[in-house]
Amino acid sequence: MINVVICGDCGEKALTRSVISACSKYGGSVVCDGDKIYSTGKNPEYLIFGMCTLADLYLPDSIIIFGKALMQIQKSIMFDNSVCILDTGNNDAINLLGGSDARAVGCSMSEHDTLTVSGNIDQNTSLVSLRRNLETAAGIIEPQDFIVRTDSSFPIYARLAASAVLLLGGNDSGKGFEF
């Protein structure tokens, strides 16, 4: 099972909803979010934790996604060979990673990020660019473009972060993603 921890996504939880939607469609998930625990498939591949606050974390080899509300996330978290997904415009997320051994996957509109949007076909469909090699559960994925179709309520970072989770989990982007 692939552990996914979403930190600091409070309020509307668009980031959490996009990740749950993507993982549910591509392997199924068990979700622990606030006061809810539920499954979205018979043999789920993903275990998703939604955390607004986080004092301690020990889930080696996990995927950790940073939202915008990181003030209640402890600065002393050990990432233990995890991959962290962040919006590189989020200074709090960058500061949390500072000096850690975690791999980072930047997701935003910057040309320096690992995943970015090259263009929008319509309000639900984006052309996403993987700009550098990405080490995943299935091996190395080389730079490429692929289509992502989502609910129009998911902002760009949420779309990119969910796509990064799918890629890191070993899903093939050859036909794009729809969630």
PyMOL commands that set and color helices and strands:
alter all, ss='L'
color gray80, all
select helices_A, chain A and resi 14-25+91-97+156-168
alter helices_A, ss='H'
color red, helices_A
select strands_A, chain A and resi 2-7+29-33+36-39+46-51+63-66+83-86+103-106+115-122+125-130+134-136+139-141+144-149+177-178
alter strands_A, ss='S'
color yellow, strands_A
deselect
rebuild
show_as cartoon
